[in-house]
């Protein structure tokens, strides 16, 4: 479906930040009040209970029980890496840039494409402004997809941590958007422009309501209601006047909409469109699309 038959999530972080508690809380839906083991066994979540319908493997790493060789092997096998820190302990936040992120880059290469999620655990003990400490880190490391704050003890945002980890693999930001430049990447622009041109049936440089509804049906199996169409065009017109002409969406407006989706965390919308028109995870047209049987 996405080029991924399953998703492997690796949890890293300093000792006692709550990695194992997060996994046990996810599985049992309650905080483990008894003594928590040094490491949770690898668990597999079946596809029918995950939003994206793919099997998900969650792997815990313990510096107390496992050595560097296993650590490097697990980093190489992971589809996404969650670096867990304790919101209440600044030294665990410092470790993100002093140890964990450099280790990942040294293992996978400076230009690696494995997404990283920062997970601030123990929000029940922390400061409400703790995100201010990690925003600069996110700005400096392009591989970081997002940051999620949670509390295993209070059962807060536990499933969200693993949902965002899954999403980072199946709907990655990296190929689509440059956070540094705040714009779509050239390969993504080219792909979306091709899609626009395919959908522009009368070749007038504008997607009218009929063409937009055909596009919507092809990608999402449902038309847009007239009011929804008007709302979309109003948002585009307000932000980029040349994005709407003759009551239709121009190519500039089409690209703006996808930029907006990504900026608002709706990468899956743009990925759905790209995949419906034959693109793989690397924004290349698939063999199945080019040579259908």
PATOR-812364 format. One line per 5 residues: number of its first residue (from 1); for each residue x, y, z of C-alpha. Coordinates in nm, 3 decimals, padded with zeros to 5 digits. Example, Ala and Ser with C-alpha at 12.3 -4.5 7.8 and 13.67 -1.06 7.14 Angstrom:
BEGIN
1	01.230:-00.450:00.780 | 01.367:-00.106:00.714
//
This chain:
BEGIN
1	00.000:00.000:00.000 | 00.269:00.249:00.098 | 00.581:00.055:00.009 | 00.597:-00.049:00.375 | 00.454:-00.385:00.475
6	00.516:-00.304:00.840 | 00.664:-00.032:01.063 | 00.946:-00.084:01.312 | 00.958:00.177:01.593 | 01.268:00.198:01.814
11	01.259:00.376:02.151 | 01.588:00.527:02.269 | 01.675:00.763:02.553 | 01.855:00.789:02.884 | 01.783:00.548:03.167
16	01.470:00.615:03.374 | 01.299:00.846:03.122 | 01.009:00.600:03.100 | 01.060:00.421:02.767 | 00.947:00.086:02.902
21	00.655:00.238:03.092 | 00.531:00.399:02.769 | 00.525:00.061:02.592 | 00.364:-00.125:02.883 | 00.104:00.150:02.924
26	00.019:00.136:02.553 | -00.031:-00.242:02.569 | -00.229:-00.262:02.894 | -00.394:00.083:02.893 | -00.282:00.132:03.252
31	00.036:00.256:03.420 | 00.253:-00.025:03.562 | 00.251:00.052:03.935 | 00.464:-00.251:04.020 | 00.836:-00.266:03.950
36	00.899:-00.192:03.582 | 01.146:-00.424:03.403 | 01.465:-00.277:03.256 | 01.330:-00.344:02.908 | 01.004:-00.446:02.746
41	01.008:-00.738:02.505 | 00.948:-00.646:02.141 | 00.577:-00.626:02.076 | 00.383:-00.643:01.749 | 00.058:-00.455:01.708
46	-00.161:-00.621:01.443 | -00.276:-00.411:01.147 | -00.645:-00.416:01.232 | -00.592:-00.205:01.546 | -00.371:00.063:01.394
51	-00.504:00.369:01.205 | -00.287:00.296:00.900 | -00.368:-00.078:00.890 | -00.007:-00.201:00.890 | 00.164:-00.429:01.145
56	00.374:-00.224:01.386 | 00.672:-00.354:01.584 | 00.776:-00.159:01.895 | 01.130:-00.215:02.019 | 01.264:-00.103:02.357
61	01.637:-00.049:02.415 | 01.803:-00.067:02.756 | 02.161:00.044:02.816 | 02.155:-00.164:03.134 | 02.075:-00.490:02.953
66	02.210:-00.443:02.600 | 02.542:-00.342:02.451 | 02.653:-00.103:02.177 | 02.648:-00.372:01.909 | 02.277:-00.439:01.960
71	02.209:-00.064:01.981 | 02.370:00.007:01.643 | 02.196:-00.292:01.488 | 01.857:-00.173:01.612 | 01.919:00.182:01.484
76	01.992:00.040:01.139 | 01.679:-00.178:01.143 | 01.440:00.094:01.263 | 01.195:00.266:01.030 | 01.150:00.546:01.283
81	01.331:00.631:01.607 | 01.165:00.785:01.913 | 01.410:00.963:02.143 | 01.241:00.973:02.482 | 01.338:01.234:02.741
86	01.193:01.330:03.079 | 01.036:01.677:03.070 | 01.133:01.722:03.436 | 01.504:01.644:03.382 | 01.706:01.890:03.174
91	02.001:01.651:03.149 | 01.785:01.406:02.948 | 01.699:01.688:02.706 | 02.070:01.778:02.678 | 02.144:01.414:02.589
96	01.932:01.445:02.274 | 02.194:01.666:02.103 | 02.497:01.559:02.303 | 02.456:01.185:02.249 | 02.149:01.040:02.078
101	02.118:01.245:01.760 | 02.496:01.236:01.689 | 02.492:00.859:01.750 | 02.208:00.813:01.500 | 02.385:01.027:01.240
106	02.714:00.848:01.294 | 02.540:00.514:01.248 | 02.318:00.597:00.951 | 02.512:00.882:00.789 | 02.465:01.259:00.815
111	02.210:01.261:00.530 | 02.006:00.965:00.656 | 01.631:00.956:00.595 | 01.514:00.768:00.906 | 01.264:00.999:01.078
116	01.307:01.088:01.445 | 01.030:01.173:01.691 | 01.111:01.352:02.016 | 00.897:01.220:02.301 | 00.875:01.426:02.619
121	00.753:01.185:02.888 | 00.648:01.263:03.246 | 00.449:01.571:03.149 | 00.268:01.525:03.483 | 00.590:01.633:03.655
126	00.708:01.892:03.406 | 00.687:02.255:03.316 | 00.414:02.367:03.076 | 00.676:02.560:02.874 | 00.904:02.261:02.825
131	00.856:02.262:02.446 | 01.061:02.580:02.436 | 01.363:02.363:02.522 | 01.323:02.133:02.223 | 01.206:02.370:01.948
136	01.566:02.484:01.877 | 01.670:02.117:01.848 | 01.391:02.053:01.598 | 01.505:02.353:01.394 | 01.864:02.228:01.383
141	01.794:01.864:01.289 | 01.592:01.812:00.971 | 01.533:01.443:01.050 | 01.308:01.533:01.345 | 00.948:01.504:01.230
146	00.772:01.627:01.542 | 00.770:01.633:01.921 | 00.500:01.477:02.136 | 00.461:01.539:02.510 | 00.300:01.261:02.709
151	00.261:01.102:03.050 | 00.265:00.726:03.098 | 00.138:00.772:03.453 | -00.161:00.983:03.348 | -00.220:00.788:03.023
156	-00.183:01.116:02.834 | -00.099:01.105:02.459 | 00.037:00.749:02.473 | -00.133:00.625:02.156 | -00.048:00.959:01.990
161	00.325:00.891:02.033 | 00.300:00.570:01.831 | 00.051:00.717:01.581 | 00.294:00.999:01.498 | 00.580:00.750:01.474
166	00.378:00.540:01.226 | 00.278:00.851:01.034 | 00.642:00.964:01.007 | 00.720:00.642:00.818 | 00.408:00.615:00.602
171	00.360:00.988:00.535 | 00.707:01.144:00.580 | 00.762:01.519:00.560 | 01.118:01.494:00.426 | 01.051:01.418:00.058
176	00.775:01.679:00.038 | 00.874:01.990:00.226 | 01.176:02.190:00.339 | 01.118:02.318:00.692 | 01.419:02.545:00.655
181	01.289:02.712:00.337 | 00.921:02.674:00.436 | 00.826:02.552:00.089 | 00.765:02.239:-00.113 | 01.075:02.059:-00.235
186	01.142:02.069:-00.612 | 01.061:01.699:-00.667 | 00.730:01.739:-00.487 | 00.647:02.053:-00.686 | 00.720:01.873:-01.012
191	00.499:01.580:-00.918 | 00.209:01.803:-00.810 | 00.240:02.016:-01.125 | 00.216:01.699:-01.336 | -00.094:01.594:-01.143
196	-00.247:01.940:-01.193 | -00.185:01.919:-01.568 | -00.342:01.571:-01.589 | -00.652:01.697:-01.407 | -00.677:02.014:-01.618
201	-00.884:01.842:-01.886 | -00.945:02.149:-02.101 | -00.584:02.274:-02.068 | -00.685:02.625:-01.965 | -00.449:02.639:-01.664
206	-00.740:02.634:-01.417 | -00.917:02.352:-01.235 | -01.288:02.431:-01.253 | -01.544:02.277:-01.018 | -01.605:01.980:-01.248
211	-01.232:01.904:-01.276 | -01.180:01.952:-00.901 | -01.459:01.705:-00.826 | -01.314:01.445:-01.064 | -00.978:01.491:-00.888
216	-01.145:01.460:-00.548 | -01.328:01.141:-00.647 | -01.011:00.985:-00.788 | -00.806:01.057:-00.476 | -01.060:01.036:-00.194
221	-01.357:00.849:-00.344 | -01.600:01.135:-00.273 | -01.684:01.470:-00.432 | -01.652:01.801:-00.250 | -01.980:01.967:-00.160
226	-02.034:02.309:-00.324 | -01.984:02.490:00.008 | -01.659:02.301:00.072 | -01.534:02.395:-00.276 | -01.613:02.760:-00.209
231	-01.439:02.743:00.131 | -01.124:02.596:-00.025 | -01.112:02.866:-00.291 | -01.174:03.136:-00.026 | -00.874:03.018:00.178
236	-00.652:03.019:-00.131 | -00.780:03.359:-00.251 | -00.721:03.514:00.092 | -00.358:03.398:00.109 | -00.256:03.408:-00.256
241	-00.496:03.604:-00.481 | -00.349:03.465:-00.804 | -00.434:03.114:-00.679 | -00.793:03.155:-00.795 | -00.896:03.278:-01.140
246	-01.236:03.264:-01.310 | -01.366:03.089:-00.998 | -01.118:02.802:-01.053 | -00.793:02.690:-00.891 | -00.469:02.780:-01.067
251	-00.152:02.573:-01.046 | -00.011:02.824:-00.796 | -00.324:02.782:-00.585 | -00.302:02.402:-00.610 | 00.058:02.408:-00.485
256	-00.033:02.651:-00.208 | -00.306:02.418:-00.082 | -00.061:02.129:-00.050 | 00.192:02.352:00.126 | -00.083:02.444:00.371
261	-00.179:02.078:00.428 | 00.181:01.992:00.514 | 00.232:02.295:00.737 | -00.079:02.193:00.930 | 00.045:01.837:00.977
266	-00.181:01.680:00.716 | 00.094:01.515:00.513 | -00.127:01.215:00.451 | -00.352:01.428:00.226 | -00.066:01.515:-00.009
271	00.072:01.160:00.004 | -00.271:01.017:-00.086 | -00.281:01.241:-00.394 | 00.075:01.151:-00.498 | 00.018:00.778:-00.455
276	-00.310:00.784:-00.646 | -00.116:00.927:-00.940 | 00.154:00.660:-00.928 | 00.429:00.804:-00.707 | 00.628:00.598:-00.460
281	00.790:00.706:-00.132 | 01.080:00.861:-00.327 | 00.849:01.059:-00.557 | 00.931:00.838:-00.855 | 00.658:00.690:-01.073
286	00.612:00.323:-00.992 | 00.661:00.047:-01.246 | 00.300:-00.065:-01.185 | 00.178:00.281:-01.283 | 00.402:00.312:-01.591
291	00.340:-00.043:-01.713 | 00.000:-00.154:-01.588 | -00.084:-00.517:-01.653
//
